[in-house]
Amino acid sequence: MTMHQHNLTERSNKSGIKNAIVPKIRRVEGQVSSLVTSSRIRKIVAMKMIALCFLGLSMFYIVSTNNLSANDATSSILHVPDVREIASENNMDMEPKKKKEPLEGWIYEPKNANLFWKKMGDRPFQREFYSRLGKFNRIVDVGARGYNRYCKDLINSTTAEYFQIEPFPPSPAAEMNNDGLLECYMQEVGEKYPNLKNSFDLVIDFGVLGWKPVLDGLDESGIRKYVESVRFLLKDRGCWALKIDKGWVLNQQEFFDKYLLPYFNLGDFDNAYKSGHSIKRGKFIFYFFYKK
């Protein structure tokens, strides 16, 4: 065999080997690629199954507790803080403060007492009303807050004695301006202050019995006890100045007939105001009851 023939034979053998091996290599590569792809798919499927199981357990917890909404669930799973958590972390009180129930002591103090007395609600009328009270010997006002310290000055009398009834007086006591404090509910005055029977010419009741939240806190016996206590404090023919808010009872005349008029007569006040005097388009109405 010549050298040339030998070289041709060697090339042919190499070509044959290559032709035989390359397809096998490609088949193996395909199988490997297929295996890799299958492995990835299995991993993805496994991850999805884990996620679904985790979500299922989470939803089961949510339903069982019956306390979280779908949004809450997402927030809980992802641990995303809501506004309340952020506020809490920053010591912010996002919830409105709950006021006390009226019969447990209703606390309110305006930031600007001067403006409050000049323009707010029925205060301009009350300024006028209190300025007419200097002729009375003894007056008792139901309720005492810091802003009520103006009342005695509005009366502007060196002879009239001005008392207040308040179960939860403001602190310090310097916030008040009176000649005496009855620290109790109206219903308790007969028991706690028996010496004050028939002592007062005028009981001022602006925003207590005639205010719906207070009235709603009294049952029938409580209402009767309240009215009885007003009578206990008043002298014969003494006056009970009662302010009511619009809509405080469903049937006002029926309420008067049942609880008040058996023990009081309606009348005018100081030839200046008639019973039923209203301001702010009937939002506040003033009545004057005289003890029988």
Sequence and secondary structure as in RCSB ss.txt:
>XXXX:A:sequence
MTMHQHNLTERSNKSGIKNAIVPKIRRVEGQVSSLVTSSRIRKIVAMKMIALCFLGLSMFYIVSTNNLSANDATS
SILHVPDVREIASENNMDMEPKKKKEPLEGWIYEPKNANLFWKKMGDRPFQREFYSRLGKFNRIVDVGARGYNRY
CKDLINSTTAEYFQIEPFPPSPAAEMNNDGLLECYMQEVGEKYPNLKNSFDLVIDFGVLGWKPVLDGLDESGIRK
YVESVRFLLKDRGCWALKIDKGWVLNQQEFFDKYLLPYFNLGDFDNAYKSGHSIKRGKFIFYFFYKK
>XXXX:A:secstr
  HHHHHHHHHHHHHHHHHHHHHHHHHHHHHHHHHHHHHHHHHHHHHHHHHHHHHHHHHHHHHHHT   HHHHHH
HHHT   HHHHHHHTT   S      GGGT     S HHHHHHHSTTHHHHHHHHTT TT SEEEEE   GGGHH
HHHHH  SS EEEEE SS  SSGGG   SEEE S GGGHHHH GGGTT EEEEEEESSTTSHHHHHT  HHHHHH
HHHHHHHHEEEEEEEEEEEETTSSS HHHHIIIIITTTEEE  BTTTB TTEEETTTTEEEEEEEE 
